[in-house]
Amino acid sequence: MRAKQRTLKSIDMDDRIEDILITLGQQYHLIRPLASTRGSLFLYLALDRERSNLALARHHLKRLEASLEV
């Protein structure tokens, strides 16, 4: 997470990370920083590629983030 944030800063990109997707042979890993903590906390979700819906998982993570109070 910090590496991605440093990369954005180093290329002078004024934007925020919505989520990061890591694609493995059998799994998807989604990392979603909590906007309310400026990226210091994040949600991490591992999904089985055969049985999961990536778009739906991203949608649910976004809704979950909105409902959390930190």
KELUM-386744 format. One record per atom (N, C-alpha, C): residue in one letter; atom name; x, y negated, z. Coordinates in nm, 4 decimals, always signed. Each point is the difference from the previous one (the first is absolute). Example, Ala and Ser with C-alpha at 12.3 -4.5 7.8 and 13.67 -1.06 7.14 Angstrom:
! residues 2
(site "A" "N" (+1.3190 +0.5690 +0.7800));
(site "A" "CA" (-0.0890 -0.1190 +0.0000));
(site "A" "C" (+0.0900 -0.1200 +0.0000));
(site "S" "N" (-0.0350 -0.1050 -0.0720));
(site "S" "CA" (+0.0820 -0.1190 +0.0060));
(site "S" "C" (-0.0770 -0.1090 +0.0730));
END
This chain:
! residues 70
(site "M" "N" (+0.0819 +0.1177 +0.0000));
(site "M" "CA" (-0.0819 -0.1177 +0.0000));
(site "M" "C" (+0.0871 -0.1252 +0.0000));
(site "R" "N" (+0.0967 -0.0023 +0.0899));
(site "R" "CA" (+0.0873 -0.1178 +0.0076));
(site "R" "C" (+0.0805 -0.0176 -0.1289));
(site "A" "N" (+0.0424 +0.1118 -0.0586));
(site "A" "CA" (+0.0771 -0.0084 -0.1244));
(site "A" "C" (-0.0832 -0.0630 -0.1115));
(site "K" "N" (-0.1256 +0.0379 -0.0092));
(site "K" "CA" (-0.0880 -0.0585 -0.1023));
(site "K" "C" (-0.0234 -0.1486 +0.0264));
(site "Q" "N" (-0.0172 -0.0357 +0.1262));
(site "Q" "CA" (-0.0202 -0.1409 +0.0335));
(site "Q" "C" (+0.1243 -0.0816 -0.0321));
(site "R" "N" (+0.1181 +0.0558 +0.0296));
(site "R" "CA" (+0.1250 -0.0706 -0.0328));
(site "R" "C" (+0.0157 -0.0149 -0.1508));
(site "T" "N" (-0.0394 +0.1025 -0.0743));
(site "T" "CA" (+0.0097 -0.0067 -0.1462));
(site "T" "C" (-0.0864 -0.1132 -0.0540));
(site "L" "N" (-0.1240 -0.0082 +0.0473));
(site "L" "CA" (-0.0879 -0.1087 -0.0447));
(site "L" "C" (+0.0600 -0.1362 +0.0328));
(site "K" "N" (+0.0567 -0.0117 +0.1183));
(site "K" "CA" (+0.0607 -0.1262 +0.0404));
(site "K" "C" (+0.1221 -0.0329 -0.0862));
(site "S" "N" (+0.0814 +0.1017 -0.0296));
(site "S" "CA" (+0.1226 -0.0240 -0.0766));
(site "S" "C" (-0.0278 -0.0426 -0.1441));
(site "I" "N" (-0.1110 +0.0438 -0.0559));
(site "I" "CA" (-0.0345 -0.0427 -0.1364));
(site "I" "C" (-0.0954 -0.1200 +0.0018));
(site "D" "N" (-0.0134 -0.0592 +0.1191));
(site "D" "CA" (-0.0798 -0.1214 +0.0183));
(site "D" "C" (-0.1436 +0.0175 -0.0471));
(site "M" "N" (-0.0572 +0.1139 +0.0337));
(site "M" "CA" (-0.1387 +0.0279 -0.0362));
(site "M" "C" (-0.0883 -0.0288 +0.1209));
(site "D" "N" (-0.0883 -0.0966 -0.0148));
(site "D" "CA" (-0.0889 -0.0391 +0.1083));
(site "D" "C" (-0.1286 +0.0815 -0.0096));
(site "D" "N" (+0.0066 +0.1224 +0.0493));
(site "D" "CA" (-0.1140 +0.0905 -0.0053));
(site "D" "C" (+0.0096 +0.0942 +0.1184));
(site "R" "N" (-0.1042 +0.0772 +0.0237));
(site "R" "CA" (+0.0045 +0.0944 +0.1109));
(site "R" "C" (-0.0187 +0.1417 -0.0530));
(site "I" "N" (+0.0480 +0.0961 +0.0756));
(site "I" "CA" (-0.0133 +0.1408 -0.0366));
(site "I" "C" (-0.1378 +0.0472 +0.0422));
(site "E" "N" (-0.0771 +0.0503 -0.0947));
(site "E" "CA" (-0.1323 +0.0542 +0.0317));
(site "E" "C" (+0.0137 +0.1432 +0.0493));
(site "D" "N" (+0.0721 +0.0805 -0.0745));
(site "D" "CA" (+0.0318 +0.1348 +0.0442));
(site "D" "C" (+0.1168 +0.0543 -0.0813));
(site "I" "N" (+0.0581 +0.1074 +0.0502));
(site "I" "CA" (+0.1114 +0.0662 -0.0670));
(site "I" "C" (-0.0400 +0.1456 -0.0202));
(site "L" "N" (+0.0190 +0.0500 -0.1198));
(site "L" "CA" (-0.0321 +0.1382 -0.0319));
(site "L" "C" (+0.1287 +0.0770 -0.0241));
(site "I" "N" (+0.0149 +0.1119 +0.0689));
(site "I" "CA" (+0.1104 +0.0923 -0.0242));
(site "I" "C" (-0.0628 +0.1276 -0.0538));
(site "T" "N" (+0.0401 +0.0394 -0.1200));
(site "T" "CA" (-0.0559 +0.1184 -0.0630));
(site "T" "C" (+0.1005 +0.1137 +0.0087));
(site "L" "N" (-0.0392 +0.1063 +0.0656));
(site "L" "CA" (+0.0825 +0.1201 +0.0116));
(site "L" "C" (-0.0613 +0.1099 -0.0856));
(site "G" "N" (+0.0662 +0.1120 -0.0084));
(site "G" "CA" (-0.0503 +0.1107 -0.0812));
(site "G" "C" (-0.1375 +0.0480 +0.0416));
(site "Q" "N" (-0.0243 +0.0075 +0.1297));
(site "Q" "CA" (-0.1274 +0.0519 +0.0487));
(site "Q" "C" (-0.0799 -0.0992 +0.0834));
(site "Q" "N" (+0.0543 -0.1187 +0.0220));
(site "Q" "CA" (-0.0676 -0.0958 +0.0870));
(site "Q" "C" (+0.0112 -0.1424 -0.0527));
(site "Y" "N" (-0.0945 -0.0820 +0.0462));
(site "Y" "CA" (+0.0086 -0.1449 -0.0118));
(site "Y" "C" (+0.0208 -0.0527 +0.1408));
(site "H" "N" (+0.0837 -0.1017 +0.0145));
(site "H" "CA" (+0.0158 -0.0684 +0.1274));
(site "H" "C" (-0.0329 -0.1465 -0.0248));
(site "L" "N" (-0.0955 -0.0524 +0.0751));
(site "L" "CA" (-0.0418 -0.1395 -0.0115));
(site "L" "C" (+0.0425 -0.0749 +0.1254));
(site "I" "N" (+0.0635 -0.1132 -0.0190));
(site "I" "CA" (+0.0410 -0.0853 +0.1107));
(site "I" "C" (-0.0687 -0.1341 -0.0205));
(site "R" "N" (-0.0781 -0.0415 +0.0998));
(site "R" "CA" (-0.0734 -0.1270 -0.0100));
(site "R" "C" (+0.0311 -0.0864 +0.1204));
(site "P" "N" (+0.0731 -0.1097 -0.0214));
(site "P" "CA" (+0.0302 -0.0901 +0.1123));
(site "P" "C" (-0.1269 -0.0709 +0.0480));
(site "L" "N" (-0.0081 -0.0214 +0.1303));
(site "L" "CA" (-0.1129 -0.0730 +0.0558));
(site "L" "C" (+0.0250 -0.1494 -0.0160));
(site "A" "N" (-0.0877 -0.0662 -0.0710));
(site "A" "CA" (+0.0175 -0.1428 -0.0283));
(site "A" "C" (+0.0052 -0.0815 +0.1290));
(site "S" "N" (-0.0757 +0.0419 +0.1000));
(site "S" "CA" (-0.0061 -0.0760 +0.1249));
(site "S" "C" (+0.1317 +0.0038 +0.0778));
(site "T" "N" (+0.0892 +0.0940 -0.0327));
(site "T" "CA" (+0.1281 +0.0105 +0.0710));
(site "T" "C" (+0.1164 -0.0417 -0.0888));
(site "R" "N" (-0.0311 -0.0587 -0.1156));
(site "R" "CA" (+0.1019 -0.0447 -0.0966));
(site "R" "C" (+0.0973 +0.1116 -0.0378));
(site "G" "N" (-0.0527 +0.1219 -0.0085));
(site "G" "CA" (+0.0811 +0.1115 -0.0463));
(site "G" "C" (+0.0788 +0.0725 +0.1065));
(site "S" "N" (-0.0112 -0.0415 +0.1263));
(site "S" "CA" (+0.0776 +0.0679 +0.1037));
(site "S" "C" (-0.0648 +0.1324 +0.0406));
(site "L" "N" (-0.1286 +0.0158 -0.0265));
(site "L" "CA" (-0.0692 +0.1272 +0.0203));
(site "L" "C" (-0.0619 +0.0420 -0.1324));
(site "F" "N" (-0.0121 +0.1307 -0.0194));
(site "F" "CA" (-0.0581 +0.0466 -0.1246));
(site "F" "C" (-0.0717 +0.1317 +0.0209));
(site "L" "N" (-0.0903 +0.0304 -0.0913));
(site "L" "CA" (-0.0681 +0.1289 -0.0029));
(site "L" "C" (+0.0764 +0.0903 -0.0962));
(site "Y" "N" (+0.0155 +0.1266 +0.0378));
(site "Y" "CA" (+0.0728 +0.0960 -0.0839));
(site "Y" "C" (-0.0914 +0.1195 -0.0188));
(site "L" "N" (-0.0297 +0.0327 -0.1238));
(site "L" "CA" (-0.0919 +0.1090 -0.0306));
(site "L" "C" (+0.0666 +0.0960 -0.0982));
(site "A" "N" (-0.0003 +0.1281 +0.0325));
(site "A" "CA" (+0.0521 +0.1037 -0.0897));
(site "A" "C" (-0.1187 +0.0806 -0.0525));
(site "L" "N" (-0.0041 +0.0176 -0.1312));
(site "L" "CA" (-0.1114 +0.0701 -0.0656));
(site "L" "C" (+0.0513 +0.1157 -0.0841));
(site "D" "N" (-0.0766 +0.1072 -0.0046));
(site "D" "CA" (+0.0278 +0.1117 -0.0892));
(site "D" "C" (-0.0443 -0.0407 -0.1410));
(site "R" "N" (+0.0898 +0.0086 -0.0967));
(site "R" "CA" (-0.0319 -0.0458 -0.1359));
(site "R" "C" (-0.1121 +0.0801 -0.0646));
(site "E" "N" (-0.0069 +0.1292 +0.0304));
(site "E" "CA" (-0.1012 +0.0862 -0.0621));
(site "E" "C" (-0.1412 -0.0301 +0.0491));
(site "R" "N" (-0.0124 -0.0439 +0.1241));
(site "R" "CA" (-0.1324 -0.0122 +0.0614));
(site "R" "C" (-0.0410 -0.1426 +0.0308));
(site "S" "N" (+0.0777 -0.0987 -0.0381));
(site "S" "CA" (-0.0303 -0.1374 +0.0405));
(site "S" "C" (-0.0352 -0.0886 -0.1181));
(site "N" "N" (-0.0631 -0.1102 +0.0322));
(site "N" "CA" (-0.0344 -0.1028 -0.0977));
(site "N" "C" (+0.0770 -0.1259 +0.0418));
(site "L" "N" (+0.1015 -0.0333 -0.0743));
(site "L" "CA" (+0.0890 -0.1102 +0.0368));
(site "L" "C" (-0.0737 -0.1340 +0.0061));
(site "A" "N" (-0.0837 -0.0283 -0.0969));
(site "A" "CA" (-0.0729 -0.1267 -0.0013));
(site "A" "C" (-0.0919 -0.0114 +0.1213));
(site "L" "N" (-0.0677 +0.1080 +0.0336));
(site "L" "CA" (-0.0894 -0.0008 +0.1152));
(site "L" "C" (+0.0793 -0.0142 +0.1303));
(site "A" "N" (+0.1147 +0.0630 +0.0081));
(site "A" "CA" (+0.0850 -0.0115 +0.1185));
(site "A" "C" (+0.0463 -0.1446 +0.0190));
(site "R" "N" (+0.0410 -0.0664 -0.1073));
(site "R" "CA" (+0.0418 -0.1405 +0.0091));
(site "R" "C" (-0.1162 -0.0869 +0.0463));
(site "H" "N" (-0.1185 +0.0265 -0.0522));
(site "H" "CA" (-0.1194 -0.0756 +0.0386));
(site "H" "C" (-0.0296 +0.0190 +0.1491));
(site "H" "N" (+0.0069 +0.1233 +0.0476));
(site "H" "CA" (-0.0269 +0.0282 +0.1418));
(site "H" "C" (+0.1052 -0.0633 +0.0907));
(site "L" "N" (+0.1257 +0.0024 -0.0404));
(site "L" "CA" (+0.1044 -0.0643 +0.0801));
(site "L" "C" (-0.0249 -0.1505 +0.0113));
(site "K" "N" (-0.0418 -0.0606 -0.1092));
(site "K" "CA" (-0.0289 -0.1437 +0.0016));
(site "K" "C" (-0.1146 -0.0305 +0.0961));
(site "R" "N" (-0.1043 +0.0822 -0.0033));
(site "R" "CA" (-0.1134 -0.0184 +0.0919));
(site "R" "C" (+0.0407 +0.0242 +0.1440));
(site "L" "N" (+0.0828 +0.1012 +0.0220));
(site "L" "CA" (+0.0474 +0.0301 +0.1352));
(site "L" "C" (+0.0818 -0.1161 +0.0544));
(site "E" "N" (+0.0879 -0.0539 -0.0836));
(site "E" "CA" (+0.0822 -0.1148 +0.0429));
(site "E" "C" (-0.0886 -0.1166 +0.0419));
(site "A" "N" (-0.1046 -0.0260 -0.0770));
(site "A" "CA" (-0.0893 -0.1124 +0.0291));
(site "A" "C" (-0.0730 +0.0188 +0.1333));
(site "S" "N" (-0.0224 +0.1240 +0.0382));
(site "S" "CA" (-0.0749 +0.0254 +0.1234));
(site "S" "C" (+0.0887 +0.0069 +0.1250));
(site "L" "N" (+0.1318 +0.0043 -0.0184));
(site "L" "CA" (+0.0911 +0.0082 +0.1145));
(site "L" "C" (+0.0207 -0.1353 +0.0653));
(site "E" "N" (+0.0149 +0.0022 +0.1324));
(site "E" "CA" (+0.0361 -0.1210 +0.0738));
(site "E" "C" (+0.1314 +0.0279 +0.0703));
(site "V" "N" (+0.1001 -0.0814 -0.0297));
(site "V" "CA" (+0.1323 +0.0171 +0.0605));
(site "V" "C" (+0.0358 -0.1217 +0.0815));
END
